[in-house]
Amino acid sequence: MTDAAVGRLLVASLHQAIADLLPMRLEFYEAWLHPSGLREGRIGLAPLAAVLSFLRLEGAPYHLIAARAGEYTADWTVAELSPVRKKMILAMPPAIRKRMVVGIAQWMAQSTYGDTNVKVQWQQWRGSVDLKSSLFCEVRDRVKSPLCEFYASALRRLMSTFNLDADVVMDECRATGAPRCAMSVTVRPAPGRAA
């Protein structure tokens, strides 16, 4: 993927989240998230930046749409995994499984936009997540609350899908004036599920 294009997965998940949560505004957003861009498999950075900018003007729906799009992206990423790989990951002990799931999250983030990079450092069951080049956090003016919900929701969904109970908290966001986008993730084996 070039740095001038955004992957189909991100565009499709945003389109679907907008259709779900702001159906009356979908036609407006389709000026940038148009079906031909979805079919061709990529869309430029400028149209996506416009969509994200206008979504932020919608107020509270922005965070809901970003979260829903992250969940869709995680679900569709898992759907593309082979059944054997899914079973292998689920068969692993939670300490290994959490690292395998983060590997999927890293691949997923990079497939949405080639410059996005996710690094996680673990200390036991707590991970420190460093997110570089998030398209969601590129703003001209600072905002009051973090804009990384897309990635936090995607990571939560991936952990849940692979039977891991995880709290994902956005600690810092460049959009708020912080020097970086950072999240913390705390993982526990989900009660009543196979470890």
Helices and strands as residue ranges (DSSP letters): E 5-7, H 8-21, G 23-25, H 26-29, H 35-40, E 42-44, H 45-57, H 60-79, H 83-91, H 94-112, E 117-123, E 126-132, G 135-137, H 149-161, E 164-172, G 174-176, E 181-189
